[in-house]
């Protein structure tokens, strides 16, 4: 059918439609008119790409979760977390201080042994007795210091429930340092006395 014939037939159809001369079925909308296979705007001249189905578009887009929308900032620390960190730092500092004291004592002992070799025979026996007596005196002083500190502490401090507990521990550490200094001085006196060939003051031989 040519274009002229199509326009002429369409005009004739319009006139009959307007004059209500067609069958009632056409006006009721129950009869489906024949359609052509032509698809408008589907050729190469289309300016927009064909749209994908909605289901396909939905599956192609990444899922949006609450975790993606939230910022990646770290959680805020609570007061309990900060207190725990302070306690851990305090314990680590105490362990480091004890390790340093052990290293210092070992180095001092090694230095003394290098500077003054240990005696043999009768001199070794005398030196062993002097060292034993010095060890006993140091132990007695340490016990006496612990008793003195305990007498001056309150019940809360002894039980670890008062604020003075940390002060008592600090005082005990200072006393331990003074004891160590006195012990080193006595050891040095012993070494000097041995080098001079006689015992230092306050030391008796059997």
C-alpha positions as a Markdown table, in Angstrom:
| # | Residue | x | y | z |
|---|---|---|---|---|
| 1 | Unk | 0.0 | 0.0 | 0.0 |
| 2 | Unk | 1.4 | 3.4 | -1.0 |
| 3 | Unk | 1.5 | 6.4 | 1.2 |
| 4 | Unk | -1.3 | 8.1 | -0.7 |
| 5 | Unk | -3.6 | 5.1 | -0.3 |
| 6 | Unk | -2.8 | 4.8 | 3.4 |
| 7 | Unk | -3.7 | 8.5 | 4.0 |
| 8 | Unk | -6.8 | 8.2 | 1.9 |
| 9 | Unk | -8.0 | 5.0 | 3.8 |
| 10 | Unk | -7.1 | 6.6 | 7.1 |
| 11 | Unk | -9.2 | 9.7 | 6.3 |
| 12 | Unk | -12.1 | 7.5 | 5.3 |
| 13 | Unk | -11.8 | 5.6 | 8.6 |
| 14 | Unk | -11.8 | 8.8 | 10.6 |
| 15 | Unk | -14.9 | 10.1 | 8.9 |
| 16 | Unk | -16.7 | 6.8 | 9.6 |
| 17 | Unk | -15.5 | 6.8 | 13.2 |
| 18 | Unk | -16.7 | 10.3 | 13.7 |
| 19 | Unk | -20.1 | 9.5 | 12.1 |
| 20 | Unk | -20.4 | 6.4 | 14.3 |
| 21 | Unk | -20.9 | 4.2 | 11.3 |
| 22 | Unk | -18.5 | 1.5 | 12.5 |
| 23 | Unk | -19.5 | -1.6 | 14.4 |
| 24 | Unk | -20.2 | -1.2 | 18.1 |
| 25 | Unk | -17.2 | -3.5 | 18.9 |
| 26 | Unk | -14.8 | -0.9 | 17.8 |
| 27 | Unk | -16.2 | 1.7 | 20.2 |
| 28 | Unk | -16.3 | -0.8 | 23.1 |
| 29 | Unk | -12.5 | -1.3 | 22.9 |
| 30 | Unk | -12.6 | -5.1 | 23.0 |
| 31 | Unk | -11.2 | -5.6 | 19.5 |
| 32 | Unk | -7.4 | -5.2 | 19.2 |
| 33 | Unk | -6.4 | -3.5 | 16.0 |
| 34 | Unk | -3.7 | -5.1 | 13.9 |
| 35 | Unk | -0.2 | -3.6 | 14.5 |
| 36 | Unk | 2.8 | -3.4 | 12.3 |
| 37 | Unk | 6.2 | -4.8 | 13.1 |
| 38 | Unk | 7.8 | -1.4 | 12.8 |
| 39 | Unk | 9.4 | -0.1 | 16.0 |
| 40 | Unk | 9.6 | 3.7 | 16.2 |
| 41 | Unk | 13.0 | 5.3 | 17.1 |
| 42 | Unk | 14.7 | 1.9 | 17.3 |
| 43 | Unk | 17.0 | 2.3 | 14.3 |
| 44 | Unk | 20.5 | 3.7 | 14.0 |
| 45 | Unk | 19.2 | 7.2 | 14.2 |
| 46 | Unk | 18.1 | 6.9 | 17.8 |
| 47 | Unk | 19.8 | 9.5 | 20.0 |
| 48 | Unk | 19.5 | 7.6 | 23.3 |
| 49 | Unk | 20.7 | 4.0 | 24.1 |
| 50 | Unk | 18.2 | 1.4 | 24.8 |
| 51 | Unk | 17.3 | 1.2 | 28.5 |
| 52 | Unk | 18.0 | -2.0 | 30.5 |
| 53 | Unk | 15.2 | -3.7 | 32.4 |
| 54 | Unk | 14.6 | -2.5 | 35.9 |
| 55 | Unk | 15.6 | -5.9 | 37.4 |
| 56 | Unk | 18.9 | -5.8 | 35.5 |
| 57 | Unk | 19.7 | -2.2 | 36.6 |
| 58 | Unk | 19.0 | -3.1 | 40.2 |
| 59 | Unk | 21.3 | -6.2 | 40.1 |
| 60 | Unk | 24.1 | -4.2 | 38.5 |
| 61 | Unk | 24.2 | -1.5 | 41.1 |
| 62 | Unk | 26.3 | -2.2 | 44.3 |
| 63 | Unk | 24.3 | -2.8 | 47.5 |
| 64 | Unk | 24.1 | 0.2 | 49.8 |
| 65 | Unk | 24.7 | -0.9 | 53.4 |
| 66 | Unk | 24.8 | 1.0 | 56.6 |
| 67 | Unk | 28.5 | 0.2 | 57.0 |
| 68 | Unk | 29.3 | 1.9 | 53.7 |
| 69 | Unk | 27.4 | 5.0 | 54.7 |
| 70 | Unk | 29.1 | 5.4 | 58.0 |
| 71 | Unk | 32.5 | 7.0 | 58.2 |
| 72 | Unk | 35.5 | 4.8 | 58.9 |
| 73 | Unk | 36.5 | 6.7 | 62.1 |
| 74 | Unk | 37.9 | 4.6 | 65.0 |
| 75 | Unk | 35.7 | 4.1 | 68.0 |
| 76 | Unk | 36.1 | 6.6 | 70.8 |
| 77 | Unk | 37.9 | 5.4 | 74.0 |
| 78 | Unk | 36.0 | 5.2 | 77.2 |
| 79 | Unk | 37.2 | 6.2 | 80.6 |
| 80 | Unk | 37.7 | 2.6 | 81.5 |
| 81 | Unk | 39.9 | 2.1 | 78.4 |
| 82 | Unk | 42.1 | 5.1 | 79.3 |
| 83 | Unk | 42.4 | 3.9 | 82.9 |
| 84 | Unk | 43.5 | 0.4 | 81.7 |
| 85 | Unk | 46.1 | 2.0 | 79.4 |
| 86 | Unk | 47.5 | 4.0 | 82.3 |
| 87 | Unk | 47.8 | 0.9 | 84.5 |
| 88 | Unk | 49.5 | -1.1 | 81.7 |
| 89 | Unk | 52.0 | 1.7 | 81.2 |
| 90 | Unk | 52.7 | 1.9 | 84.9 |
| 91 | Unk | 53.3 | -1.9 | 85.1 |
| 92 | Unk | 55.5 | -1.8 | 82.1 |
| 93 | Unk | 57.6 | 1.1 | 83.7 |
| 94 | Unk | 58.0 | -0.9 | 86.9 |
| 95 | Unk | 59.1 | -4.0 | 85.0 |
| 96 | Unk | 61.6 | -2.0 | 83.1 |
| 97 | Unk | 63.0 | -0.4 | 86.3 |
| 98 | Unk | 63.4 | -3.8 | 87.9 |
| 99 | Unk | 65.2 | -5.2 | 84.8 |
| 100 | Unk | 67.6 | -2.2 | 84.9 |
| 101 | Unk | 68.3 | -2.8 | 88.5 |
| 102 | Unk | 69.1 | -6.5 | 87.9 |
| 103 | Unk | 71.4 | -5.6 | 85.0 |
| 104 | Unk | 73.2 | -3.0 | 87.2 |
| 105 | Unk | 73.7 | -5.5 | 90.0 |
| 106 | Unk | 75.0 | -8.1 | 87.7 |
| 107 | Unk | 77.4 | -5.6 | 86.0 |
| 108 | Unk | 78.7 | -4.4 | 89.4 |
| 109 | Unk | 79.3 | -7.9 | 90.5 |
| 110 | Unk | 81.2 | -8.8 | 87.3 |
| 111 | Unk | 83.3 | -5.7 | 87.6 |
| 112 | Unk | 84.2 | -6.4 | 91.2 |
| 113 | Unk | 85.2 | -10.0 | 90.3 |
| 114 | Unk | 87.3 | -8.7 | 87.5 |
| 115 | Unk | 89.1 | -6.0 | 89.6 |
| 116 | Unk | 89.6 | -8.3 | 92.6 |
| 117 | Unk | 89.9 | -12.0 | 91.8 |
| 118 | Unk | 88.6 | -14.3 | 94.4 |
| 119 | Unk | 91.0 | -15.6 | 97.0 |
| 120 | Unk | 92.0 | -19.2 | 97.5 |
| 121 | Unk | 92.8 | -21.3 | 100.6 |
| 122 | Unk | 92.5 | -19.7 | 104.0 |
| 123 | Unk | 91.8 | -16.3 | 102.6 |
| 124 | Unk | 88.9 | -17.7 | 100.6 |
| 125 | Unk | 87.4 | -19.2 | 103.7 |
| 126 | Unk | 87.7 | -15.9 | 105.6 |
| 127 | Unk | 86.1 | -14.0 | 102.6 |
| 128 | Unk | 83.3 | -16.5 | 102.4 |
| 129 | Unk | 82.5 | -16.0 | 106.1 |
| 130 | Unk | 82.6 | -12.2 | 105.7 |
| 131 | Unk | 80.2 | -12.4 | 102.8 |
| 132 | Unk | 77.9 | -14.6 | 104.7 |
| 133 | Unk | 77.9 | -12.2 | 107.7 |
| 134 | Unk | 77.3 | -9.3 | 105.3 |
| 135 | Unk | 74.4 | -11.1 | 103.7 |
| 136 | Unk | 72.9 | -11.8 | 107.2 |
| 137 | Unk | 73.2 | -8.1 | 108.1 |
| 138 | Unk | 71.6 | -7.0 | 104.9 |
| 139 | Unk | 68.7 | -9.4 | 105.4 |
| 140 | Unk | 68.2 | -8.2 | 109.0 |
| 141 | Unk | 68.2 | -4.6 | 107.8 |
| 142 | Unk | 65.7 | -5.4 | 105.1 |
| 143 | Unk | 63.4 | -7.0 | 107.6 |
| 144 | Unk | 63.8 | -4.2 | 110.0 |
| 145 | Unk | 63.0 | -1.7 | 107.3 |
| 146 | Unk | 59.9 | -3.6 | 106.2 |
| 147 | Unk | 58.7 | -3.7 | 109.9 |
| 148 | Unk | 59.4 | 0.1 | 110.2 |
| 149 | Unk | 57.4 | 0.8 | 107.1 |
| 150 | Unk | 54.6 | -1.4 | 108.1 |
| 151 | Unk | 54.4 | 0.2 | 111.6 |
| 152 | Unk | 54.1 | 3.6 | 110.0 |
| 153 | Unk | 51.4 | 2.6 | 107.5 |
| 154 | Unk | 47.7 | 2.6 | 108.1 |
| 155 | Unk | 45.4 | -0.4 | 107.8 |
| 156 | Unk | 44.1 | 0.9 | 104.4 |
| 157 | Unk | 47.7 | 1.2 | 103.1 |
| 158 | Unk | 48.6 | -2.3 | 104.3 |
| 159 | Unk | 45.5 | -3.7 | 102.6 |
| 160 | Unk | 46.1 | -1.6 | 99.4 |
| 161 | Unk | 42.9 | 0.3 | 99.7 |
| 162 | Unk | 44.3 | 3.8 | 100.6 |
| 163 | Unk | 46.0 | 6.5 | 98.6 |
| 164 | Unk | 49.2 | 6.1 | 100.7 |
| 165 | Unk | 49.9 | 2.6 | 99.3 |
| 166 | Unk | 51.7 | 3.9 | 96.3 |
| 167 | Unk | 53.7 | 6.3 | 98.6 |
| 168 | Unk | 54.7 | 3.4 | 100.8 |
| 169 | Unk | 55.9 | 1.4 | 97.8 |
| 170 | Unk | 57.9 | 4.3 | 96.6 |
| 171 | Unk | 59.5 | 4.7 | 100.0 |
| 172 | Unk | 60.4 | 1.0 | 100.0 |
| 173 | Unk | 62.0 | 1.3 | 96.6 |
| 174 | Unk | 64.1 | 4.2 | 97.8 |
| 175 | Unk | 65.1 | 2.3 | 100.9 |
| 176 | Unk | 66.1 | -0.6 | 98.8 |
| 177 | Unk | 68.3 | 1.7 | 96.7 |
| 178 | Unk | 70.0 | 3.0 | 99.9 |
| 179 | Unk | 70.6 | -0.6 | 101.1 |
| 180 | Unk | 72.1 | -1.5 | 97.8 |
| 181 | Unk | 74.5 | 1.5 | 98.0 |
| 182 | Unk | 75.6 | 0.6 | 101.5 |
| 183 | Unk | 76.1 | -3.0 | 100.5 |
| 184 | Unk | 78.3 | -1.9 | 97.6 |
| 185 | Unk | 80.3 | 0.3 | 99.9 |
| 186 | Unk | 80.9 | -2.5 | 102.4 |
| 187 | Unk | 82.0 | -4.8 | 99.5 |
| 188 | Unk | 84.4 | -2.1 | 98.4 |
| 189 | Unk | 85.8 | -1.8 | 102.0 |
| 190 | Unk | 86.2 | -5.6 | 102.1 |
| 191 | Unk | 88.1 | -5.5 | 98.8 |
| 192 | Unk | 90.4 | -2.7 | 100.0 |
| 193 | Unk | 91.0 | -4.4 | 103.3 |
| 194 | Unk | 92.0 | -7.6 | 101.5 |
| 195 | Unk | 94.4 | -5.7 | 99.2 |
| 196 | Unk | 96.0 | -4.1 | 102.3 |
| 197 | Unk | 96.5 | -7.5 | 103.9 |
| 198 | Unk | 94.2 | -6.8 | 106.9 |
| 199 | Unk | 90.5 | -7.0 | 107.6 |
| 200 | Unk | 88.5 | -3.7 | 107.6 |
| 201 | Unk | 87.2 | -2.2 | 110.8 |
| 202 | Unk | 84.2 | -4.0 | 112.3 |
| 203 | Unk | 85.3 | -7.4 | 110.8 |
| 204 | Unk | 86.7 | -10.1 | 113.1 |
| 205 | Unk | 88.4 | -13.3 | 111.9 |
| 206 | Unk | 87.7 | -16.6 | 113.7 |
